[in-house]
Amino acid sequence: MKKYIFYSIFLISLFTQFSFAQVSEDPEIKKMISEVKSENLEATVRKLVSFGTRHTLSDPKNKKRGISAAQEWIKSEFDKYALESNGRLTSKIDYFTVKADGKRIPADSQVANVMATLKGTDPNDDRILIISGHLDSRVSDVMNTKSDAPGANDDGSGVAAVIELAKIMSKRSFPATIIFVAVTGEEQGLYGARHLAETAKESKWNIIAMLNNDMIGNSLSSGTNLRDNTQIRIFSETTPYLETEDEAKMRKAINRDNDSPSRLLARYIKTVTEQYVDQLKVKLVYRNDRFLRGGDHTPFSQNGFTAVRFCEMNENFNQQHQDLRTENGIVYGDLPEFMDFDYLRKNTCSNLAVLSNLAWSPKSPQSVGIEVKNLSNSSTISWKAPEGKETYGYQVLMRETSSSHWEKVFFVKETKAEIPYSKDNYFFAVQAVDALGHASLPVFPIPIR
């Protein structure tokens, strides 16, 4: 009997220290999600297709056809949204020169990214979030600048998501800054993204998350004919490109091989998406991109930023990088009629939920550590409160070492928690939350003595 009394006292003591986190949904985010319309996304995609080709090297002087005409239209859309933003949203076409590379850039060329910046309202919050899609399109021959290259899904879908979110989110205020960008030159070698990433590094931007959306509007696979509009893939790097020697030593010492900053962001996307977006699950793919392929998040990763790629679950190669034609009864070409616009809507909502939660969240906890001075079957984790926006509390995330995603969440009010699970068997991370449940990016603890 005494044993059971003792055990009951232990449990009461335990749950006065922490409790399982309660799921909290921000009604304003739910409202924004309801404003994302598949018909709006389809109209944007069809408008982009109407420019004939958006090849990076298409005629820059043509006012109706080609990438320059598409860029001017996108900026005009951003400018409309700026009028309703009380001066918070500004837009520009960021021109730059790409040198001839002897490959896909035959001569020095002026290209451009179209950007809309929603300035954060807190002057002491320097965090920046970026969402991108690539505007350029191509056919079978990557150097063909003349033929129609609709680029409906690749990557009109990503650009449509960027435009839709700029329209919706610019009507709200966020402490952190959000940049909406349609980059150029992806098909020629990720030039637009590289220019932006290098600019960000030189300017010391505090980019906490870069979301690259590339092909997020098709749900039918070629060959296998599998259709799935209930899952989206998130690609994230394993080992950071710019990992220092000391960081590599620490990673190996604590077995942090599956917890790079980008991978922590990917898990964050999974948690938030499955909380806010109906009938959409996130498939975590543990590689930077598809096998031997790349995307616009890669230059950001290479410059030390936390970046991931959103990509549809099933790719249709009959529509990717294809000349418009019909062969053996199969229609080839990246046309709007092959897209699933409700699937695109859900994937756009995933981006919205992630951006909103991060832009409204407190900053991440500081100096997160796990105590190793004593051997114990429990784990003691401590941290410092972040600067800036006041926190409501903190969430300690936990999963088994073999698990891909967080399995338990413990909510605490203090900056220290003793969790009755051994650090030998589990991984942990800590994030700050506000009263509406907006959570910061998690921080993986390092050993402290």
SULVEN-V450102 format. One line per field, one symbol per residue. burial: b if it has 16 or more other ideal C-beta (glycine too) atoms within 10 Angstrom, else e. A space follows every 50 residues. Layout:
# SULVEN-V450102
burial = ???
This chain:
# SULVEN-V450102
burial = eeeeeeeeeeeeeeeeebeebeeeebeebeebbeebebebbbebbbbbbe bbbbbbbbeeeeeebbbbbbbebbbebbeebbeebeebbebebbebebee eeebbeeebebbbbbbbbbbeeeebbbbbbbbbbbbbbbeebebbeebbb bbbbbbbbbbbbbbbbbbbbebbbbbbbbbbbbbbbbbbbbbbbbbbeeb beeebebbbbbbbbbbbbbbbbeeeeebbebbbbbbbeebbeeeeeeeee beebebebbbbbbbbbbbbbbbbeebbeebebebbeebbeeeebbbbbbb bbbbbbbbbbbbbbbbebbbbbeeeeeeeeebbbbbebbbbbbbbbbbbb bbbbbbbbbbbbbbbeebbbbeeeeeeebbbbbebbebbebbbbbbbbbe eeeeebeebbbbeebebebeeebeebbbbbbbbbebbbbbbbbbbeeee
